[in-house]
Amino acid sequence: MYKSEVLNDFETYRIKYGIFDDLQHIESYYNGKGRFYHNMEHLDEVLCEVEKFKDLHTDEEYQILVMTAIYHDIIYDPKAKDNEEKSAEMVKVCSGEEHILKQVQELILFTKYQRNPETELEDTFMCCDMAIFEKPFEQQLVFEKKIQKEFAWVPLSVYVPERINVLDKIRQLYFGHPDNYCINTTKLITYLENKKWNIGVYAGSFYPFTAGHYDILKQAENIFDKVIILQSNNGKSKGELLWNTDILGELNSVLNNYEVHNISKLITDDLKSFSHLGNVTLIRGLRNGSDLLYEQNYIQTLRDIDPNINVSYFLTKPEYAHVSSSMVRELLKIDPVLAKKYLQY
């Protein structure tokens, strides 16, 4: 069940407004991989805000606001600069009146938020889309964490100043709105300027990156502000590391959303290279007792080099306890279809 009337009675609105996509199709877009904030929960929240303005607008204006909410983030790729344009294109297949569809497209393009609102509809929708800045600061911190996860592939040294710049632009857009809008964006800026990041570094050969590795990665994400992946090539060439094109494609679709580096020297030196950003912890995954014995020796060696190294262990799910990269590599030679069972992300 959703909170908004529109989503709970979507088929009625779809027929009434000539919306092309059914709810299942809408959900397939908004619940795509890598969406931590710009997902169905966000769409539901925006529609709840839009519904508050129902009696303040004509039926036609309300239709424009509802359709804009449904399509404004339907296409979302944090690495792309044309999300709004592609989202607006999706409106073209709807069967509503042409002048209404045109206004929906124009309003979606406005959500690039590169200028102040110039019409009542722009002002209304901006308030609905940015309503998070009216929420208690604790909720805004959750929102900020979700945004950061969508940009996890960006180094913090780049992300933090760029994010502060975005928040400052949002603060300027709210000129003339209630004071708490500006106060809350200022709080977030101050928070980012002073935050000491809790960073987990997940290191390994990942040859290949298995479902067990992914399980450890997702567990670590629930603990650390940011997880950085360090891959060791162990003397292998890039071609040897990424020798299966099918696996490469699926692996890239997962790791493309993370900050990934090659281990370039002693791992203790690599860990120190991130220490200026915050507290750094080495992430290690355990499958069973045999792994624990190996890890005790491995970590003791690292502590001989750097006594101050921090380590966190994560136990993989039982269904992955027998999965190893070497086992998967051998399976790939014999039965690639069967091997892919252990490479589902």
FIFIPA-944218 format. One record per residue (C-alpha): x, y, z. Coordinates in nm, 2 decimals. Layout:
<X=X&Y=Y&Z=Z> $
...
# end
This chain:
<X=0.00&Y=0.00&Z=0.00> $
<X=0.11&Y=0.35&Z=-0.08> $
<X=0.04&Y=0.67&Z=0.11> $
<X=-0.08&Y=0.87&Z=-0.19> $
<X=-0.43&Y=0.84&Z=-0.33> $
<X=-0.30&Y=0.85&Z=-0.69> $
<X=-0.08&Y=0.54&Z=-0.65> $
<X=-0.34&Y=0.35&Z=-0.45> $
<X=-0.60&Y=0.41&Z=-0.72> $
<X=-0.36&Y=0.43&Z=-1.01> $
<X=-0.56&Y=0.26&Z=-1.28> $
<X=-0.84&Y=0.52&Z=-1.24> $
<X=-0.60&Y=0.81&Z=-1.28> $
<X=-0.42&Y=0.63&Z=-1.57> $
<X=-0.75&Y=0.60&Z=-1.77> $
<X=-0.87&Y=0.95&Z=-1.67> $
<X=-0.54&Y=1.12&Z=-1.76> $
<X=-0.44&Y=0.91&Z=-2.06> $
<X=-0.12&Y=0.79&Z=-1.89> $
<X=0.04&Y=0.52&Z=-2.11> $
<X=0.24&Y=0.33&Z=-1.85> $
<X=0.07&Y=0.10&Z=-1.59> $
<X=0.18&Y=0.10&Z=-1.23> $
<X=0.39&Y=-0.21&Z=-1.27> $
<X=0.58&Y=-0.05&Z=-1.55> $
<X=0.63&Y=0.27&Z=-1.34> $
<X=0.75&Y=0.06&Z=-1.05> $
<X=1.00&Y=-0.12&Z=-1.27> $
<X=1.17&Y=0.21&Z=-1.35> $
<X=1.16&Y=0.37&Z=-1.00> $
<X=1.27&Y=0.05&Z=-0.82> $
<X=1.57&Y=0.00&Z=-1.05> $
<X=1.92&Y=-0.08&Z=-0.92> $
<X=2.12&Y=0.21&Z=-0.77> $
<X=1.81&Y=0.41&Z=-0.67> $
<X=1.82&Y=0.48&Z=-0.30> $
<X=1.63&Y=0.81&Z=-0.29> $
<X=1.48&Y=0.86&Z=-0.64> $
<X=1.26&Y=0.56&Z=-0.61> $
<X=0.89&Y=0.47&Z=-0.55> $
<X=0.91&Y=0.60&Z=-0.20> $
<X=1.01&Y=0.94&Z=-0.33> $
<X=0.74&Y=0.93&Z=-0.60> $
<X=0.48&Y=0.85&Z=-0.33> $
<X=0.60&Y=1.13&Z=-0.11> $
<X=0.59&Y=1.38&Z=-0.40> $
<X=0.24&Y=1.27&Z=-0.49> $
<X=0.13&Y=1.31&Z=-0.13> $
<X=0.26&Y=1.67&Z=-0.14> $
<X=0.08&Y=1.73&Z=-0.48> $
<X=-0.25&Y=1.61&Z=-0.34> $
<X=-0.23&Y=1.88&Z=-0.07> $
<X=-0.26&Y=2.14&Z=-0.36> $
<X=-0.56&Y=1.97&Z=-0.53> $
<X=-0.82&Y=2.23&Z=-0.41> $
<X=-0.59&Y=2.52&Z=-0.49> $
<X=-0.56&Y=2.44&Z=-0.86> $
<X=-0.80&Y=2.38&Z=-1.15> $
<X=-0.86&Y=2.02&Z=-1.26> $
<X=-0.63&Y=2.07&Z=-1.56> $
<X=-0.35&Y=2.21&Z=-1.34> $
<X=-0.38&Y=1.93&Z=-1.10> $
<X=-0.35&Y=1.68&Z=-1.39> $
<X=-0.03&Y=1.85&Z=-1.50> $
<X=0.11&Y=1.83&Z=-1.14> $
<X=0.02&Y=1.46&Z=-1.10> $
<X=0.16&Y=1.36&Z=-1.44> $
<X=0.48&Y=1.56&Z=-1.38> $
<X=0.52&Y=1.38&Z=-1.05> $
<X=0.48&Y=1.04&Z=-1.21> $
<X=0.73&Y=1.10&Z=-1.49> $
<X=0.98&Y=1.35&Z=-1.35> $
<X=1.23&Y=1.09&Z=-1.22> $
<X=1.12&Y=0.79&Z=-1.43> $
<X=1.46&Y=0.80&Z=-1.61> $
<X=1.74&Y=0.84&Z=-1.35> $
<X=2.11&Y=0.78&Z=-1.40> $
<X=2.33&Y=0.97&Z=-1.16> $
<X=2.61&Y=0.97&Z=-1.42> $
<X=2.39&Y=1.12&Z=-1.69> $
<X=2.31&Y=1.49&Z=-1.76> $
<X=2.00&Y=1.43&Z=-1.96> $
<X=1.77&Y=1.25&Z=-1.72> $
<X=1.50&Y=1.53&Z=-1.73> $
<X=1.50&Y=1.53&Z=-2.11> $
<X=1.46&Y=1.15&Z=-2.13> $
<X=1.19&Y=1.16&Z=-1.87> $
<X=1.01&Y=1.43&Z=-2.06> $
<X=1.03&Y=1.21&Z=-2.37> $
<X=0.84&Y=0.93&Z=-2.19> $
<X=0.54&Y=1.16&Z=-2.17> $
<X=0.50&Y=1.17&Z=-2.55> $
<X=0.34&Y=0.83&Z=-2.56> $
<X=0.05&Y=0.93&Z=-2.33> $
<X=-0.28&Y=1.01&Z=-2.49> $
<X=-0.38&Y=1.32&Z=-2.30> $
<X=-0.46&Y=1.65&Z=-2.46> $
<X=-0.15&Y=1.79&Z=-2.65> $
<X=-0.13&Y=2.12&Z=-2.46> $
<X=-0.14&Y=1.94&Z=-2.13> $
<X=0.13&Y=1.69&Z=-2.23> $
<X=0.35&Y=1.98&Z=-2.35> $
<X=0.31&Y=2.16&Z=-2.01> $
<X=0.40&Y=1.84&Z=-1.83> $
<X=0.72&Y=1.81&Z=-2.04> $
<X=0.81&Y=2.17&Z=-1.98> $
<X=0.76&Y=2.12&Z=-1.60> $
<X=0.97&Y=1.81&Z=-1.60> $
<X=1.25&Y=2.00&Z=-1.78> $
<X=1.22&Y=2.28&Z=-1.51> $
<X=1.32&Y=2.02&Z=-1.25> $
<X=1.68&Y=2.06&Z=-1.36> $
<X=1.64&Y=2.35&Z=-1.12> $
<X=1.88&Y=2.58&Z=-1.30> $
<X=1.66&Y=2.89&Z=-1.24> $
<X=1.40&Y=3.02&Z=-1.00> $
<X=1.03&Y=2.93&Z=-1.07> $
<X=0.85&Y=3.17&Z=-1.29> $
<X=0.50&Y=3.03&Z=-1.29> $
<X=0.26&Y=2.91&Z=-1.01> $
<X=0.29&Y=2.55&Z=-1.13> $
<X=0.67&Y=2.56&Z=-1.13> $
<X=0.66&Y=2.70&Z=-0.78> $
<X=0.41&Y=2.44&Z=-0.66> $
<X=0.59&Y=2.15&Z=-0.80> $
<X=0.93&Y=2.26&Z=-0.67> $
<X=0.78&Y=2.28&Z=-0.32> $
<X=0.64&Y=1.93&Z=-0.36> $
<X=0.96&Y=1.78&Z=-0.50> $
<X=1.18&Y=1.95&Z=-0.24> $
<X=0.95&Y=1.89&Z=0.06> $
<X=1.22&Y=1.69&Z=0.23> $
<X=1.38&Y=2.03&Z=0.33> $
<X=1.07&Y=2.10&Z=0.55> $
<X=1.11&Y=1.78&Z=0.74> $
<X=1.29&Y=1.73&Z=1.07> $
<X=1.66&Y=1.74&Z=1.04> $
<X=1.69&Y=1.37&Z=1.13> $
<X=1.49&Y=1.28&Z=0.82> $
<X=1.71&Y=1.51&Z=0.61> $
<X=2.02&Y=1.32&Z=0.73> $
<X=1.86&Y=1.00&Z=0.61> $
<X=1.78&Y=1.17&Z=0.28> $
<X=2.14&Y=1.29&Z=0.25> $
<X=2.27&Y=0.94&Z=0.31> $
<X=2.06&Y=0.80&Z=0.03> $
<X=2.18&Y=1.07&Z=-0.21> $
<X=2.54&Y=0.99&Z=-0.12> $
<X=2.48&Y=0.62&Z=-0.19> $
<X=2.35&Y=0.71&Z=-0.54> $
<X=2.68&Y=0.88&Z=-0.60> $
<X=2.90&Y=0.62&Z=-0.42> $
<X=3.12&Y=0.60&Z=-0.73> $
<X=3.24&Y=0.96&Z=-0.67> $
<X=3.54&Y=1.01&Z=-0.45> $
<X=3.45&Y=1.20&Z=-0.13> $
<X=3.71&Y=1.47&Z=-0.21> $
<X=3.49&Y=1.55&Z=-0.52> $
<X=3.15&Y=1.46&Z=-0.39> $
<X=3.15&Y=1.68&Z=-0.08> $
<X=3.23&Y=2.02&Z=-0.24> $
<X=3.00&Y=1.94&Z=-0.54> $
<X=2.71&Y=1.84&Z=-0.31> $
<X=2.76&Y=2.16&Z=-0.10> $
<X=2.74&Y=2.35&Z=-0.43> $
<X=2.41&Y=2.18&Z=-0.52> $
<X=2.26&Y=2.25&Z=-0.17> $
<X=2.37&Y=2.61&Z=-0.20> $
<X=2.19&Y=2.64&Z=-0.53> $
<X=1.88&Y=2.49&Z=-0.38> $
<X=1.90&Y=2.73&Z=-0.09> $
<X=1.90&Y=3.02&Z=-0.34> $
<X=1.60&Y=2.88&Z=-0.53> $
<X=1.40&Y=2.89&Z=-0.20> $
<X=1.45&Y=3.27&Z=-0.18> $
<X=1.11&Y=3.41&Z=-0.08> $
<X=0.99&Y=3.08&Z=0.07> $
<X=0.95&Y=3.01&Z=0.45> $
<X=1.27&Y=3.06&Z=0.64> $
<X=1.30&Y=2.70&Z=0.75> $
<X=1.38&Y=2.60&Z=0.38> $
<X=1.70&Y=2.81&Z=0.39> $
<X=1.78&Y=2.71&Z=0.75> $
<X=1.76&Y=2.34&Z=0.68> $
<X=1.97&Y=2.35&Z=0.36> $
<X=2.23&Y=2.56&Z=0.56> $
<X=2.23&Y=2.29&Z=0.83> $
<X=2.30&Y=2.02&Z=0.57> $
<X=2.58&Y=2.23&Z=0.43> $
<X=2.73&Y=2.27&Z=0.77> $
<X=2.69&Y=1.90&Z=0.84> $
<X=2.88&Y=1.81&Z=0.52> $
<X=3.15&Y=2.06&Z=0.58> $
<X=3.23&Y=1.91&Z=0.93> $
<X=3.14&Y=1.55&Z=0.88> $
<X=3.41&Y=1.29&Z=0.97> $
<X=3.34&Y=1.00&Z=0.74> $
<X=3.33&Y=0.64&Z=0.85> $
<X=3.49&Y=0.46&Z=0.55> $
<X=3.51&Y=0.09&Z=0.48> $
<X=3.76&Y=-0.04&Z=0.23> $
<X=3.68&Y=-0.38&Z=0.08> $
<X=3.99&Y=-0.53&Z=-0.06> $
<X=4.05&Y=-0.85&Z=-0.25> $
<X=4.14&Y=-1.00&Z=-0.59> $
<X=3.77&Y=-1.05&Z=-0.68> $
<X=3.86&Y=-1.28&Z=-0.96> $
<X=3.57&Y=-1.29&Z=-1.02> $
<X=3.35&Y=-1.09&Z=-0.79> $
<X=3.10&Y=-1.35&Z=-0.66> $
<X=2.76&Y=-1.34&Z=-0.51> $
<X=2.93&Y=-1.40&Z=-0.17> $
<X=3.15&Y=-1.09&Z=-0.22> $
<X=2.83&Y=-0.89&Z=-0.31> $
<X=2.66&Y=-1.01&Z=0.01> $
<X=2.96&Y=-0.88&Z=0.22> $
<X=2.95&Y=-0.55&Z=0.03> $
<X=2.58&Y=-0.49&Z=0.10> $
<X=2.63&Y=-0.58&Z=0.47> $
<X=2.92&Y=-0.33&Z=0.50> $
<X=2.71&Y=-0.06&Z=0.33> $
<X=2.47&Y=-0.08&Z=0.63> $
<X=2.76&Y=0.00&Z=0.87> $
<X=2.98&Y=0.25&Z=0.69> $
<X=2.91&Y=0.59&Z=0.54> $
<X=3.10&Y=0.48&Z=0.23> $
<X=3.25&Y=0.16&Z=0.10> $
<X=3.55&Y=0.18&Z=-0.14> $
<X=3.65&Y=-0.13&Z=-0.33> $
<X=4.02&Y=-0.21&Z=-0.37> $
<X=4.10&Y=-0.48&Z=-0.63> $
<X=4.44&Y=-0.66&Z=-0.65> $
<X=4.55&Y=-0.79&Z=-0.98> $
<X=4.81&Y=-1.03&Z=-0.83> $
<X=5.02&Y=-0.99&Z=-1.14> $
<X=4.74&Y=-1.07&Z=-1.38> $
<X=4.68&Y=-0.85&Z=-1.69> $
<X=4.35&Y=-0.67&Z=-1.73> $
<X=4.26&Y=-0.92&Z=-2.00> $
<X=4.31&Y=-1.21&Z=-1.76> $
<X=4.11&Y=-1.04&Z=-1.48> $
<X=3.82&Y=-0.97&Z=-1.71> $
<X=3.84&Y=-1.27&Z=-1.94> $
<X=3.47&Y=-1.35&Z=-1.96> $
<X=3.28&Y=-1.08&Z=-2.14> $
<X=2.94&Y=-1.20&Z=-2.01> $
<X=3.07&Y=-1.17&Z=-1.65> $
<X=3.24&Y=-0.84&Z=-1.73> $
<X=2.91&Y=-0.69&Z=-1.84> $
<X=2.72&Y=-0.80&Z=-1.53> $
<X=3.01&Y=-0.72&Z=-1.30> $
<X=3.04&Y=-0.36&Z=-1.44> $
<X=2.67&Y=-0.30&Z=-1.40> $
<X=2.72&Y=-0.36&Z=-1.03> $
<X=3.06&Y=-0.21&Z=-0.95> $
<X=2.99&Y=0.08&Z=-1.18> $
<X=2.81&Y=0.24&Z=-0.89> $
<X=3.11&Y=0.21&Z=-0.65> $
<X=3.44&Y=0.38&Z=-0.62> $
<X=3.69&Y=0.12&Z=-0.73> $
<X=4.07&Y=0.13&Z=-0.72> $
<X=4.35&Y=-0.11&Z=-0.79> $
<X=4.58&Y=-0.20&Z=-0.50> $
<X=4.89&Y=-0.01&Z=-0.61> $
<X=5.13&Y=-0.09&Z=-0.32> $
<X=5.11&Y=-0.22&Z=0.04> $
<X=4.75&Y=-0.24&Z=0.14> $
<X=4.83&Y=-0.05&Z=0.46> $
<X=4.96&Y=0.24&Z=0.24> $
<X=4.64&Y=0.23&Z=0.04> $
<X=4.43&Y=0.25&Z=0.36> $
<X=4.64&Y=0.54&Z=0.48> $
<X=4.57&Y=0.73&Z=0.15> $
<X=4.21&Y=0.76&Z=0.25> $
<X=4.27&Y=0.85&Z=0.62> $
<X=4.24&Y=1.23&Z=0.55> $
<X=3.87&Y=1.17&Z=0.47> $
<X=3.78&Y=1.01&Z=0.80> $
<X=3.81&Y=0.69&Z=1.00> $
<X=3.92&Y=0.40&Z=0.77> $
<X=3.85&Y=0.03&Z=0.83> $
<X=3.95&Y=-0.27&Z=0.63> $
<X=3.66&Y=-0.50&Z=0.55> $
<X=3.71&Y=-0.87&Z=0.55> $
<X=3.46&Y=-1.14&Z=0.46> $
<X=3.44&Y=-1.48&Z=0.64> $
<X=3.28&Y=-1.79&Z=0.50> $
<X=3.37&Y=-2.04&Z=0.77> $
<X=3.62&Y=-2.14&Z=1.04> $
<X=3.89&Y=-2.21&Z=0.79> $
<X=3.87&Y=-1.85&Z=0.66> $
<X=3.90&Y=-1.72&Z=1.02> $
<X=4.23&Y=-1.91&Z=1.07> $
<X=4.37&Y=-1.76&Z=0.75> $
<X=4.25&Y=-1.41&Z=0.85> $
<X=4.42&Y=-1.42&Z=1.19> $
<X=4.75&Y=-1.47&Z=1.02> $
<X=4.68&Y=-1.22&Z=0.75> $
<X=4.57&Y=-0.94&Z=0.98> $
<X=4.87&Y=-1.01&Z=1.22> $
<X=5.10&Y=-0.96&Z=0.92> $
<X=4.93&Y=-0.63&Z=0.84> $
<X=4.95&Y=-0.52&Z=1.21> $
<X=5.32&Y=-0.59&Z=1.20> $
<X=5.34&Y=-0.32&Z=0.93> $
<X=5.08&Y=-0.09&Z=1.08> $
<X=4.97&Y=-0.16&Z=1.44> $
<X=4.69&Y=0.10&Z=1.41> $
<X=4.50&Y=-0.07&Z=1.13> $
<X=4.12&Y=-0.11&Z=1.19> $
<X=3.95&Y=-0.43&Z=1.07> $
<X=3.59&Y=-0.54&Z=1.06> $
<X=3.48&Y=-0.89&Z=0.98> $
<X=3.15&Y=-0.98&Z=0.81> $
<X=3.01&Y=-1.33&Z=0.80> $
<X=2.86&Y=-1.43&Z=0.46> $
<X=2.51&Y=-1.59&Z=0.44> $
<X=2.51&Y=-1.97&Z=0.48> $
<X=2.41&Y=-2.02&Z=0.11> $
<X=2.74&Y=-1.86&Z=0.00> $
<X=2.97&Y=-2.03&Z=0.26> $
<X=3.10&Y=-2.27&Z=0.00> $
<X=3.15&Y=-2.02&Z=-0.28> $
<X=3.50&Y=-1.91&Z=-0.38> $
<X=3.64&Y=-1.73&Z=-0.67> $
<X=3.86&Y=-2.02&Z=-0.76> $
<X=3.56&Y=-2.26&Z=-0.76> $
<X=3.37&Y=-2.02&Z=-0.99> $
<X=3.66&Y=-1.98&Z=-1.23> $
<X=3.68&Y=-2.36&Z=-1.27> $
<X=3.30&Y=-2.38&Z=-1.32> $
<X=3.32&Y=-2.11&Z=-1.59> $
<X=3.55&Y=-2.33&Z=-1.79> $
<X=3.32&Y=-2.63&Z=-1.76> $
<X=2.97&Y=-2.50&Z=-1.74> $
<X=2.93&Y=-2.12&Z=-1.77> $
<X=2.55&Y=-2.14&Z=-1.72> $
<X=2.58&Y=-2.32&Z=-1.39> $
<X=2.86&Y=-2.08&Z=-1.28> $
<X=2.64&Y=-1.78&Z=-1.33> $
<X=2.43&Y=-1.90&Z=-1.04> $
<X=2.72&Y=-1.78&Z=-0.81> $
<X=2.75&Y=-1.45&Z=-0.99> $
<X=2.40&Y=-1.31&Z=-0.94> $
<X=2.41&Y=-0.96&Z=-0.79> $
# end
